[in-house]
Amino acid sequence: MTERTIIITGGNSGLGYQAALGIARAWQNDTIIIASRNQQKASVAAETIIAETGNHNVHARTLDLGSLQSVRKFAADFKESNLPPLYALVCNAGVNPTKTSYTKEGFESTFGVNYLGHFLLANLLLGSIVAKGRIVFVSSDTHNPPKLFPFPAPSFTDIEPLAHPATDSNALLRYPTSKLLDLMAAYSMSEKATAQTDKQITVNAFNPGLMTSTGLNGDSGANRVMKATMNAFSYLIGRHGSAEQSGRQLAETVTSESYDGVTGKYIDRGNIVASSPASYDKAAQAKLWQQSLALAQVTADETILE
């Protein structure tokens, strides 16, 4: 009999796969759900993890974060399942498209998949998470880039230009901004869950470092050059991260007792550190939260938060 369920979005490859592998290995009697829009890859990943860990409670489930309807269906299906109680949700899946693309509802894909889909999913599942359970949003170094980066540190002023950008002029900022929003949402949800519920659920953000080997940007000629450049740069500034090492450390944010009671923090591969000044802006956090609720059309009966 399994004891708990852990959901990992984008657990079919890269950082998410390594995190799923680490959790399955550490907790042999727990159920791991690999939530991915690519069911074939997710099924292969689940089978591989089962073979490597001996944990036979690893399953693939369909989730397209680029469709709010799919997010709602995934959450509803989970609530109706006979799976063990939900202990942790790891919001890991991400995209960084080289050309402007849109979600099913017409939102810019980087914003829609990396942020809004996860924002909705976490709200929908918050009521299902057991007392002292955990939520982890995967953020990124790029939300607070070194001065040598080819873009400034992102900030948040209004959701509409992010959801429906008018031009491609700020395309380089889309991924970093989506990771800033994930971080701000983690801080807001941590405060709200603490103040409005007695479940003692912890909500944190995780930084995996600058990983250049995960295929996040595709494999075109231009992207190969960019990856090579960023790979060298990540070593130069001491921020390089690998899927294997960072994945193990992401798994620990779920499994390690050292994170008991730790909430509203930015965890940089095992170390609690400060995030960007913009991420702590309370007025911006409040505005982002309210605008996100409206954009995702979250109703009162879909979340346990006020």
C-alpha positions in Angstrom: 0.0 0.0 0.0 1.4 3.4 -1.0 1.3 6.2 1.5 1.4 9.5 -0.5 1.2 10.9 -4.0 3.6 13.4 -5.5 2.8 15.2 -8.8 5.7 16.5 -10.9 4.8 18.5 -14.0 7.2 17.9 -16.9 8.7 14.9 -15.2 9.4 13.1 -18.5 12.8 14.6 -19.1 15.6 16.8 -17.8 15.3 18.3 -14.3 11.8 17.0 -13.7 12.8 13.4 -14.7 15.8 13.5 -12.3 13.6 14.8 -9.5 11.0 12.1 -10.1 13.8 9.5 -10.1 15.1 10.8 -6.8 11.7 10.9 -5.1 10.8 7.4 -6.4 14.2 6.1 -5.1 13.9 7.7 -1.7 10.2 6.8 -1.1 9.7 3.3 -2.4 6.1 3.1 -1.2 4.8 6.4 -2.6 3.1 7.1 -5.8 4.8 9.4 -8.3 2.7 11.1 -11.0 4.6 12.3 -14.1 2.2 15.0 -15.6 3.1 15.8 -19.2 1.3 16.7 -22.4 3.5 14.1 -24.2 2.0 10.9 -22.9 4.3 8.7 -24.9 7.5 10.3 -23.4 5.9 10.3 -19.9 5.1 6.6 -20.1 8.6 5.8 -21.2 10.0 7.9 -18.3 7.7 6.2 -15.8 8.8 2.7 -17.0 12.5 3.7 -16.8 12.1 5.0 -13.3 10.3 1.8 -12.2 13.1 -0.2 -13.7 15.8 1.9 -12.0 14.3 2.3 -8.6 12.0 -0.8 -8.1 9.2 1.6 -7.2 6.2 0.3 -9.2 4.0 3.2 -8.2 5.2 5.6 -10.9 2.5 6.6 -13.4 2.1 9.0 -16.4 -0.9 11.3 -16.6 -1.8 13.8 -19.4 -1.5 17.5 -18.5 -1.2 20.3 -21.0 -0.3 23.4 -19.1 -1.0 25.4 -22.3 -4.7 24.6 -21.9 -6.6 25.8 -18.8 -9.3 23.2 -19.7 -6.6 20.5 -19.5 -5.4 21.8 -16.2 -8.9 21.7 -14.8 -9.5 18.2 -16.1 -6.3 16.9 -14.7 -7.2 18.3 -11.2 -10.7 16.9 -11.4 -9.5 13.5 -12.5 -7.0 13.4 -9.6 -9.7 14.3 -7.1 -11.9 11.5 -8.4 -9.1 8.9 -8.5 -8.3 6.3 -5.8 -4.7 7.4 -5.5 -3.1 8.0 -2.1 -3.5 11.5 -0.5 -1.6 14.2 -2.3 1.6 15.2 -0.4 3.5 17.4 -2.9 3.1 19.3 -6.1 6.3 20.2 -8.0 5.6 22.8 -10.7 8.5 22.2 -12.9 7.4 22.0 -16.6 8.6 24.9 -18.8 9.0 26.1 -22.3 11.2 28.8 -23.9 10.0 29.1 -27.5 12.2 30.9 -30.0 9.2 32.2 -31.9 6.0 33.7 -30.5 3.3 31.1 -29.9 0.1 30.9 -28.0 -1.8 28.6 -25.6 -5.3 27.2 -26.3 -6.8 30.3 -24.7 -4.6 32.7 -26.7 -2.0 33.6 -24.1 1.6 33.9 -25.0 3.0 30.4 -24.5 6.0 31.2 -22.2 3.6 33.1 -19.8 0.8 30.6 -20.2 2.7 27.3 -19.7 5.4 28.4 -17.3 3.3 30.5 -15.1 -0.5 30.7 -15.5 -1.1 27.0 -16.0 0.9 26.3 -12.8 -0.8 29.1 -10.9 -4.2 27.5 -11.7 -3.0 24.0 -11.0 -1.7 24.9 -7.6 -4.9 26.6 -6.6 -7.0 23.7 -7.8 -5.0 21.1 -5.9 -4.3 23.1 -2.7 -7.4 21.7 -1.0 -6.3 18.1 -1.8 -2.8 18.5 -0.3 -2.5 16.9 3.1 -1.5 18.8 6.2 2.2 19.7 6.2 2.4 18.9 2.5 4.6 20.8 0.1 4.3 22.9 -3.1 7.5 23.8 -5.1 7.6 26.2 -8.0 10.7 25.9 -10.2 12.1 29.3 -10.8 15.4 30.3 -12.4 18.6 32.3 -12.1 17.4 34.3 -15.0 14.8 36.1 -12.9 17.7 38.0 -11.4 20.5 37.9 -14.0 24.1 39.0 -13.6 24.9 42.3 -15.2 26.7 40.6 -18.1 23.4 39.0 -19.3 21.9 40.3 -22.6 18.7 41.4 -20.8 17.9 43.4 -17.6 16.3 41.9 -14.5 12.6 41.5 -15.2 9.9 43.1 -13.1 6.1 43.0 -13.0 3.8 45.9 -13.5 0.8 44.5 -15.3 -0.3 41.1 -16.5 -1.9 42.0 -19.9 1.4 42.8 -21.8 2.7 39.4 -20.7 -0.4 37.5 -21.6 -0.9 39.3 -24.9 2.4 40.9 -26.0 2.0 43.5 -28.8 5.4 42.9 -30.3 8.5 40.6 -30.2 10.7 43.4 -28.9 11.0 42.0 -25.4 11.1 38.3 -26.4 14.3 37.7 -24.5 12.6 38.7 -21.3 9.7 36.3 -21.6 11.3 33.3 -20.0 13.0 35.3 -17.1 9.7 37.1 -16.4 7.7 33.9 -16.3 10.2 32.6 -13.7 9.9 35.8 -11.7 6.1 35.3 -11.7 6.5 31.8 -10.4 8.6 33.1 -7.6 6.1 35.8 -6.7 3.2 33.4 -6.8 5.1 31.0 -4.4 5.6 33.9 -2.0 2.0 34.9 -2.2 0.6 31.4 -1.9 2.9 30.7 1.1 1.5 33.7 2.9 -2.1 33.0 2.0 -1.9 29.3 2.9 -0.4 30.1 6.3 -2.9 32.8 7.1 -6.1 31.3 5.6 -5.7 27.6 6.3 -4.6 25.4 9.2 -3.0 22.8 7.0 0.6 24.1 7.4 1.4 23.5 3.8 4.8 24.9 2.7 5.2 26.7 -0.6 8.7 27.4 -1.9 10.6 28.2 -5.1 13.6 26.3 -6.4 16.5 27.5 -8.5 18.2 24.7 -10.5 21.1 27.0 -11.7 21.8 27.7 -15.4 21.2 24.3 -17.0 22.2 24.2 -20.7 21.8 20.5 -21.4 18.1 20.0 -21.0 16.9 20.9 -24.5 14.6 23.6 -23.2 15.3 25.9 -26.2 15.2 23.2 -28.9 18.1 22.2 -31.0 18.4 24.6 -34.0 21.7 25.9 -35.1 21.2 29.3 -33.4 20.2 27.6 -30.2 23.2 25.3 -30.2 25.5 28.3 -30.5 23.5 30.0 -27.6 23.7 26.9 -25.5 27.5 26.7 -26.0 27.8 30.3 -25.1 25.6 30.1 -22.0 27.3 26.9 -20.9 30.7 28.6 -20.8 29.2 31.6 -19.2 27.5 29.6 -16.4 30.8 28.1 -15.4 32.5 31.5 -15.6 30.1 33.0 -13.1 29.8 29.9 -10.9 26.1 29.3 -11.7 26.2 26.1 -13.7 23.7 23.5 -12.9 23.1 19.9 -14.3 19.8 18.1 -14.5 21.2 15.2 -12.5 22.6 17.2 -9.6 19.9 19.9 -9.5 17.2 17.2 -10.0 18.5 15.4 -6.8 18.3 18.7 -4.9 14.8 19.4 -6.2 13.8 16.0 -5.0 15.1 16.8 -1.6 12.8 19.8 -1.3 10.0 17.2 -1.3 11.7 14.4 0.7 14.1 16.0 3.1 13.1 16.6 6.7 15.4 19.7 6.6 12.6 21.5 4.8 10.0 20.7 7.4 8.1 24.0 8.1 10.2 26.0 5.7 7.9 28.1 3.6 8.0 31.3 1.4 11.7 30.8 0.6 13.9 30.7 -2.5 16.0 27.6 -2.4 19.1 27.6 -4.6 20.1 24.0 -4.8 20.1 23.3 -1.1 20.7 26.9 0.1 18.1 29.4 1.1 19.1 32.7 -0.6 17.6 36.0 -1.4 15.8 36.5 -4.7 15.6 39.7 -6.8 14.3 42.9 -5.2 11.3 42.8 -7.7 10.2 39.5 -6.3 9.6 40.9 -2.9 7.4 43.8 -4.0 4.2 43.2 -2.0 2.0 45.5 -4.1 3.2 43.8 -7.3 2.6 40.4 -5.7 -1.0 41.4 -4.7 -1.7 42.8 -8.2 -0.3 39.7 -9.9 -2.4 37.4 -7.7 -5.7 39.2 -8.4 -5.0 39.6 -12.1 -4.0 35.9 -12.4 -7.3 34.8 -10.7 -9.2 36.9 -13.2 -7.2 35.7 -16.2 -7.6 32.0 -15.3 -11.2 32.6 -14.3 -10.7 30.9 -10.9 -14.0 30.6 -9.1 -14.5 30.6 -5.3 -15.3 26.9 -5.3 -12.0 26.0 -7.1 -9.6 27.1 -4.4 -9.5 27.0 -0.6 -8.0 30.5 -0.5 -10.1 33.6 -0.1 
